[in-house]
Amino acid sequence: MAELVVLRSLWNNLGTGKSICKRCLQTKTCDLIAVRQFYVTSSLFGKRRPPAIEEDIEIPGLERITFADRMYRVPGLAEPTFPEWNRGWRDPFQDPGPKYEEMPLFKEKACYVFNQKTKLLEGVKQALWLTKSKLIEGLPKQILCLAEDPDSRIENEDDRVQRAISHARFWDTTEVRPRKEKYCPVLLSNLLHLCRMLSLRYPSLSKRILAENYKVAAYWTRESSLFQVRGINGLLLNSTSPLAPLATQEEVQATESHILETFYPVSPTIDLQEVHVYEEKNDTGFRQGYPYPHAHTLYILNPLETCARFEPYQLQAKMIMFAFGNLLARARLLYGEQPRVLETPLVMQTIATNGRMFQFVVFQLNTTDLSSSDGIKNLVWLDRDQELYAYAKCLPEIKKKIVVVPAGLSGYRPETFRKFLAMYLHGAVQPSIKTEASAS
């Protein structure tokens, strides 16, 4: 039976003109080999390439004999080619639309776009090169001091955070194993609600607002290539006042000697969408005169469990890119379109989670002169893969009659929420003198 399958596959391949691999004859099977498509995102990984479109060959002096006059298909006669039918009116469901070259926003120079679905192959390294930034592992000392300050904590903090986790994982659903799309937004909402409880103690926290489904757009030139960040990117916490710069002027000047890491032979534009119809604009997503113009913290959810989910290094790159896009759009609005080193750097925070693991990013925009790799660099603080808890199970996990993981919440780590709370309080609360002295 196996020999018949092999012969049938060989016959089909000979009829279609496809190549025959030696592995088919050895293993008597013909498997599809997954090929990484380096010119698109990884969503096409594992899919075979589309077949080539066969074009009709016309030989001068010879007339093709078709079955057009018979009005039905006849074996041995060529298929006729009819002219395109014109309805006489525009059908929006059948109208192919104008060509790209005929659109008013068409430009010969390509633009490479990063949107909310882009997954960078090189991850953080590629994002650092695109944004001309220097990476610093860990969070800034100002935020760490707030995380260690006992005066800035919530009453019965650990108990309330564990109840917030239990509400998202157990009490808000009847499923034994709820999906991440269900409990991830609920958990983020519960944690933000706990942070807002400190508004009575710190009144400046009430001068903030959350914005959902806003769109940002920012473009820049990097080594003769045009790049753009745009699209919906998450839940944004806005404030009436900006965050103060985290790095001193000496630390900013020291970035001039930093050399950006490259990833040759991979192109920096890999996995970015190449478009020719675009508009060069900078837009923060809010109208002029908005009472909360300054971006404070961007919250990004990664709740998908399918192949469309972001890997941790891809999610970290997305956090860096959208924090940079928000700050660049704001800097162009304040300082103009001309590239320059900012007198007062702009700072923004980003937090991403999949419902259990948290990623923390702080971005400081020092310059908008991004065309060259020389000069002042931007700064990125990254604290990755911080677990809030280890397991949350409705039923215990038992192996060989031994309870490996008990039912309920286990492995809670309070330091992760303290960092979450410290980033929320940043800009409104000053750490105590004792905490600063112990950190120094």
C-alpha positions in Angstrom: 0.0 0.0 0.0 2.9 2.4 0.8 4.4 1.7 -2.6 1.2 2.7 -4.3 1.1 6.0 -2.3 4.7 6.8 -3.4 3.9 6.0 -7.0 0.8 8.1 -6.9 2.7 11.1 -5.4 5.5 10.7 -8.0 2.9 10.6 -10.8 1.2 13.7 -9.5 4.5 15.6 -9.2 5.5 14.6 -12.7 2.2 15.9 -14.1 2.6 19.3 -12.3 6.3 19.7 -13.1 7.3 19.7 -9.4 10.7 18.4 -8.2 10.9 15.1 -6.4 12.9 14.8 -3.3 15.0 11.8 -2.4 13.5 11.7 1.1 10.2 10.7 -0.4 11.7 7.5 -1.8 13.6 6.7 1.4 10.8 7.3 3.9 7.9 6.6 1.5 6.2 9.7 2.7 6.0 13.2 1.3 5.9 15.8 4.1 5.7 19.6 3.7 8.9 21.3 4.8 8.3 24.5 6.8 10.2 27.4 5.2 10.7 30.6 7.1 9.5 33.5 4.9 12.1 36.2 5.8 10.2 38.9 3.9 7.0 38.7 6.0 6.1 38.1 9.6 6.3 34.6 11.1 2.5 34.1 10.7 3.3 32.4 7.4 5.7 29.9 9.0 4.8 26.4 8.0 2.6 27.3 5.0 3.6 26.3 1.5 4.2 29.0 -1.0 1.3 29.9 -3.3 1.4 28.3 -6.7 2.7 30.2 -9.7 0.0 31.7 -11.9 0.1 30.2 -15.4 0.0 32.8 -18.1 -1.4 32.2 -21.6 1.3 32.0 -24.2 0.5 33.8 -27.5 2.4 32.9 -30.6 2.4 35.5 -33.4 0.7 34.3 -36.5 -1.3 31.5 -34.8 -4.9 31.7 -33.8 -6.1 29.9 -30.7 -9.1 27.7 -31.2 -11.4 28.1 -28.2 -14.9 26.9 -27.2 -16.3 30.4 -26.9 -18.8 30.0 -29.8 -20.1 26.7 -28.4 -20.8 28.2 -24.9 -19.7 25.0 -23.1 -16.3 23.4 -22.2 -14.9 21.1 -24.9 -11.9 18.9 -24.1 -8.9 19.7 -26.3 -10.0 23.3 -27.0 -8.4 26.3 -25.3 -10.3 28.3 -22.7 -11.4 31.6 -24.1 -10.5 35.0 -22.6 -13.4 37.4 -22.4 -13.1 41.2 -22.0 -13.8 42.7 -18.6 -17.5 43.3 -18.1 -18.4 46.9 -17.3 -21.6 47.2 -15.3 -22.1 50.9 -16.1 -22.2 51.8 -12.4 -19.8 51.5 -9.4 -20.4 48.4 -7.3 -18.6 48.9 -3.9 -18.4 45.1 -3.4 -16.9 44.3 -6.8 -14.9 47.5 -7.5 -11.2 46.6 -7.3 -10.4 50.3 -6.6 -7.7 52.4 -8.1 -4.1 51.2 -8.6 -1.5 52.2 -6.1 0.2 54.4 -8.6 -3.0 56.4 -9.1 -3.6 57.1 -5.4 -2.8 60.7 -4.2 -0.6 59.4 -1.3 1.5 57.2 -3.5 5.3 57.8 -3.2 8.2 56.2 -5.0 10.2 55.9 -1.8 9.1 52.9 0.4 8.1 53.3 4.0 8.6 50.5 6.5 5.7 50.4 9.0 5.6 48.9 12.5 2.0 48.2 13.7 0.4 46.3 16.5 0.7 43.0 14.8 4.4 43.2 13.8 6.7 40.6 15.3 10.4 41.6 14.9 12.7 38.7 14.1 15.6 40.1 16.1 13.4 41.4 18.9 15.0 43.9 21.3 18.2 44.3 19.3 16.3 45.3 16.2 14.1 47.7 18.2 17.1 49.3 19.8 18.7 49.9 16.4 15.5 51.3 14.9 15.0 53.7 17.8 18.8 54.5 18.2 18.7 53.5 21.9 21.0 52.1 24.6 19.7 49.3 26.7 20.1 49.3 30.5 19.0 46.1 32.3 16.7 46.6 35.3 14.5 49.5 36.3 15.8 53.0 37.2 16.7 53.7 40.8 13.9 56.2 41.2 11.3 53.5 40.6 13.2 50.9 42.6 13.2 53.3 45.6 9.4 53.7 45.3 9.0 49.9 45.2 11.1 49.5 48.4 9.4 52.4 50.2 7.0 51.0 52.9 5.2 54.3 53.1 3.9 54.0 49.5 2.3 50.6 49.9 -1.4 49.6 50.1 -2.9 48.5 53.4 -3.0 44.6 53.4 -1.3 44.7 50.0 -0.4 41.1 49.6 -3.9 39.9 50.6 -5.7 42.3 48.3 -3.4 41.4 45.3 -4.0 37.7 45.8 -7.8 38.3 46.0 -7.5 40.3 42.7 -5.7 37.4 41.1 -8.3 34.9 42.4 -11.1 37.0 41.1 -9.6 37.0 37.6 -8.7 33.4 37.6 -11.5 31.7 39.7 -14.4 33.8 40.6 -15.1 35.7 37.4 -15.6 32.5 35.3 -17.2 29.1 35.6 -14.6 27.3 33.5 -12.1 25.0 35.0 -9.3 26.4 32.8 -10.3 29.9 31.7 -8.7 31.3 28.6 -6.2 34.1 28.7 -8.4 36.3 26.6 -10.9 36.1 29.6 -8.8 36.6 32.7 -5.9 38.8 31.4 -8.0 42.0 31.0 -9.8 41.4 34.3 -6.5 41.0 36.1 -5.1 44.2 34.7 -8.3 46.1 35.6 -8.1 44.7 39.2 -4.5 45.8 39.6 -5.2 49.3 38.3 -8.1 49.5 40.7 -5.8 48.7 43.6 -3.4 51.4 42.5 -6.2 54.0 42.3 -7.0 53.3 46.0 -4.1 55.5 46.9 -5.7 58.6 45.3 -6.9 59.8 48.7 -3.4 59.6 50.1 -1.8 61.2 47.0 -4.2 63.7 45.4 -2.1 64.2 42.3 -3.0 60.6 41.2 -6.5 62.0 40.4 -5.1 64.1 37.6 -4.8 61.1 35.3 -7.1 59.3 32.9 -7.1 56.1 30.9 -7.5 56.2 27.2 -8.4 53.0 25.2 -8.3 52.4 21.5 -6.4 55.5 20.6 -4.2 55.6 17.5 -0.6 57.0 17.4 1.5 57.8 14.3 5.1 58.9 14.1 7.7 58.7 11.3 11.5 59.2 11.2 14.4 58.6 8.9 17.1 56.0 9.8 20.1 55.7 7.5 18.2 56.9 4.4 15.2 54.6 5.1 11.8 55.9 6.2 10.1 54.2 9.1 6.8 54.7 10.8 5.0 53.5 13.9 1.2 53.6 13.8 -1.9 51.9 15.0 -3.8 51.0 18.1 -1.4 49.8 20.7 -3.0 49.4 24.2 -4.4 51.1 27.2 -2.7 54.5 27.8 -2.5 56.3 31.2 -2.3 60.0 30.5 -1.4 62.8 33.0 -1.6 66.5 33.2 2.2 66.8 33.9 5.1 65.0 32.2 7.5 62.6 33.9 10.8 64.0 35.0 14.0 62.8 33.2 15.5 59.7 34.9 19.1 60.0 33.6 21.3 63.0 34.4 22.9 65.2 31.8 26.2 63.5 32.3 24.6 60.1 31.7 23.0 61.4 28.6 26.2 62.8 27.2 27.9 59.4 28.0 25.7 57.7 25.5 27.5 59.4 22.7 30.3 56.8 22.9 27.9 53.9 22.9 28.0 51.7 19.7 24.7 50.3 18.6 24.7 46.5 18.1 24.0 45.3 14.6 22.6 42.0 13.4 24.2 41.6 9.9 23.4 39.9 7.5 19.8 40.3 8.6 18.3 43.5 7.3 16.9 46.0 9.9 13.7 46.3 7.9 12.9 42.6 8.2 9.3 41.8 9.3 8.3 45.5 8.8 5.4 46.2 6.3 6.7 47.9 3.2 4.2 50.4 1.8 4.2 53.0 -0.9 0.9 54.6 -0.1 1.4 56.5 3.2 1.2 59.9 4.8 4.2 61.4 6.7 2.5 62.7 9.8 3.0 62.8 13.6 -0.1 62.3 15.7 -0.4 61.6 19.4 -3.9 60.4 19.0 -5.5 63.3 20.9 -6.7 66.7 19.8 -4.9 69.9 20.7 -6.0 71.3 24.0 -6.6 67.8 25.5 -6.4 68.3 29.3 -4.2 65.2 29.8 -1.6 65.5 27.0 1.3 63.7 28.5 1.7 60.0 28.2 2.5 58.3 31.5 2.3 54.5 31.1 1.2 52.2 28.3 -0.4 48.9 29.2 -0.2 46.1 26.6 -2.0 42.8 26.9 -0.7 39.6 25.3 -3.5 37.2 26.1 -3.5 35.0 22.9 -2.7 31.3 23.2 -2.5 30.7 19.4 0.3 31.2 17.0 -0.6 34.9 16.8 0.7 35.4 20.3 3.9 37.4 20.9 7.0 35.7 22.2 8.6 37.5 25.2 11.4 39.1 23.1 8.9 40.1 20.4 6.6 41.6 23.1 9.5 43.6 24.6 10.4 45.0 21.2 6.8 46.0 20.7 6.8 47.8 24.0 10.0 49.7 23.0 8.7 50.7 19.6 5.3 52.0 20.8 6.8 53.9 23.7 9.2 55.5 21.2 6.4 56.3 18.8 4.3 58.1 21.5 7.3 60.1 22.7 8.5 61.0 19.2 5.0 62.3 18.2 4.9 64.4 21.4 8.5 65.7 20.8 7.6 66.8 17.3 4.6 68.6 18.6 6.7 70.4 21.3 10.0 71.0 19.5 9.1 70.9 15.8 10.0 68.6 12.9 13.7 69.6 12.8 16.0 66.8 14.3 17.6 68.0 17.4 18.8 67.0 20.9 16.0 67.7 23.4 16.7 70.2 26.1 14.3 68.3 28.4 14.1 64.6 27.6 10.7 63.0 27.5 10.0 59.8 29.6 7.3 57.2 29.2 6.7 53.8 30.8 5.3 50.6 29.3 4.0 47.5 31.1 3.0 44.3 29.2 1.5 41.1 30.6 -0.1 37.8 29.5 -1.9 37.4 32.8 1.0 35.9 34.8 4.3 37.2 33.4 5.0 40.9 33.4 7.5 43.0 31.3 8.5 46.5 32.4 10.1 49.1 30.1 11.0 52.8 30.7 12.0 54.9 27.7 13.7 58.2 27.8 13.8 60.1 24.5 16.9 62.3 24.4 17.2 63.1 20.7 15.1 63.2 17.5 18.2 63.1 15.3 17.9 59.5 14.3 19.3 59.4 10.8 22.9 58.5 11.9 24.1 56.1 14.5 26.5 58.7 15.9 25.8 61.2 18.6 23.4 61.1 21.6 21.4 57.9 22.0 18.1 57.4 23.7 17.8 55.3 26.8 15.8 52.1 27.5 15.4 50.4 30.9 14.1 46.9 30.6 13.1 44.5 33.4 11.9 41.2 31.8 10.0 38.1 32.7 8.7 39.0 36.2 6.2 36.4 37.5 3.3 37.6 39.6 2.4 34.1 40.6 3.5 30.6 39.5 0.2 28.6 39.3 -3.5 29.3 39.6 -5.4 26.0 39.3 -9.0 25.1 40.0 -8.0 21.4 40.3 -4.8 20.1 41.8 -2.1 18.6 39.5 -1.5 15.0 40.6 1.3 12.7 39.3 1.8 9.2 40.6 -0.7 9.8 43.4 1.4 12.8 44.6 0.0 16.4 44.5 2.6 18.3 42.5 0.7 21.6 42.3 -2.1 22.2 44.8 -5.4 23.8 43.9 -5.7 27.5 44.2 -3.1 30.2 43.9 0.5 29.3 44.6 3.9 30.9 44.1 2.8 34.5 44.6 5.7 37.0 44.3 4.9 40.4 45.9 7.9 42.2 44.4 6.3 42.1 41.0 3.3 44.0 42.1 5.4 46.5 44.0 7.2 47.3 40.8 3.8 47.6 39.1 2.6 50.0 41.8 5.9 52.0 41.8 5.5 52.7 38.1 2.0 53.8 38.7 3.0 56.2 41.5 6.1 57.4 39.6 5.7 61.2 39.0 3.2 61.7 41.8 5.1 60.4 44.8 8.6 61.0 46.1 10.4 58.2 47.9 11.3 58.7 51.5 14.8 59.8 52.5 15.6 56.5 54.3 14.7 54.5 51.1 17.0 56.7 48.9 19.8 56.4 51.4 19.6 52.6 51.5 19.4 52.3 47.7 22.4 54.5 47.2 
